[in-house]
Amino acid sequence: MNTEFKKNRHSIYNLTYHLVVITKYRRKCINEDVLEDLKEISKRLLSVKGGSVLEVNGEEDHLHIKHWWSNN
């Protein structure tokens, strides 16, 4: 878990986000290989934008991505 805190005049904070992505019509199309690919893609995309993935998991019809975003 990231313990870096951001500060401004009157507050200190550390934001994490929980994104849930659902397949169209809740079709069961996410298997282990697809899940591993989605983990790598989400890590790469967030690192380019200044974030980091804390946790990725899911089931056959949805994906949970918990991440931290740096607002530098």
C-alpha positions as CSV (number, residue, x, y, z in Angstrom):
1,M,0.0,0.0,0.0
2,N,1.3,3.4,-0.8
3,T,1.8,5.6,2.3
4,E,2.8,8.8,0.5
5,F,0.5,11.6,1.6
6,K,-0.3,14.8,-0.3
7,K,-0.6,18.1,1.5
8,N,-2.2,21.5,0.9
9,R,-2.9,24.4,3.3
10,H,-5.6,22.7,5.3
11,S,-5.5,19.0,4.7
12,I,-3.4,15.9,4.2
13,Y,-4.7,13.0,2.1
14,N,-3.9,9.8,0.3
15,L,-6.5,8.8,-2.3
16,T,-7.0,5.3,-3.6
17,Y,-9.6,4.3,-6.3
18,H,-11.6,1.2,-6.8
19,L,-12.6,0.7,-10.4
20,V,-15.0,-2.1,-11.5
21,V,-15.1,-2.9,-15.2
22,I,-18.0,-5.1,-16.4
23,T,-18.1,-7.0,-19.6
24,K,-20.9,-6.2,-22.1
25,Y,-24.1,-8.0,-21.2
26,R,-22.1,-9.6,-18.3
27,R,-20.9,-12.2,-20.7
28,K,-18.4,-14.7,-19.0
29,C,-15.3,-14.2,-21.2
30,I,-12.5,-13.4,-18.7
31,N,-10.4,-16.5,-18.1
32,E,-7.0,-16.8,-16.3
33,D,-5.0,-15.8,-19.4
34,V,-7.2,-12.8,-20.1
35,L,-7.0,-11.7,-16.5
36,E,-3.2,-11.8,-16.5
37,D,-3.2,-9.7,-19.7
38,L,-5.6,-7.2,-18.2
39,K,-3.4,-6.9,-15.1
40,E,-0.3,-6.1,-17.2
41,I,-2.2,-3.6,-19.4
42,S,-3.7,-1.8,-16.4
43,K,-0.3,-1.6,-14.7
44,R,1.3,-0.2,-17.8
45,L,-1.4,2.4,-18.5
46,L,-1.5,3.6,-14.9
47,S,2.3,3.9,-14.6
48,V,2.4,6.0,-17.8
49,K,-0.1,8.4,-16.3
50,G,1.5,8.6,-12.8
51,G,-0.4,6.0,-10.9
52,S,0.3,2.6,-9.5
53,V,-1.9,-0.6,-9.3
54,L,-2.4,-1.8,-5.7
55,E,-4.6,-4.8,-6.5
56,V,-6.3,-6.5,-9.5
57,N,-8.7,-9.4,-9.4
58,G,-11.9,-10.4,-11.0
59,E,-14.3,-13.1,-12.1
60,E,-15.5,-14.3,-15.5
61,D,-17.7,-11.2,-16.1
62,H,-16.0,-8.3,-14.2
63,L,-12.7,-7.0,-13.1
64,H,-11.7,-5.0,-9.9
65,I,-8.8,-2.6,-10.1
66,K,-7.7,-0.9,-6.9
67,H,-5.1,1.8,-7.7
68,W,-3.4,4.9,-6.4
69,W,-3.1,8.1,-8.5
70,S,-0.4,10.7,-8.2
71,N,-1.5,14.2,-8.9
72,N,2.0,15.7,-9.4
